[in-house]
């Protein structure tokens, strides 16, 4: 019976150590930081879509519009940095 208690104690210690490690491995972000990260990912995704459309575009006016959009996205990303 003593052995059972000992193994439970060791299990608990291992579990506590793993929980502590996980807590430090994944820092929690504040709501503001989470929002900022989400915004940055969204801008990067939009930027890659615009670049793809720019490569395929043949109409010069449309290409100009895409370039302006790309400039805007780049400036927004710069502000987040």
ABEGO torsion letter per residue (X at the ends): XAAAAAAAAAAAAAAAAAAAAAAAABBBBBAAAAAAAAAAAAAAAAAAAAAAAAAABABAAAAAAAAAAAAAAAAAAAAAX
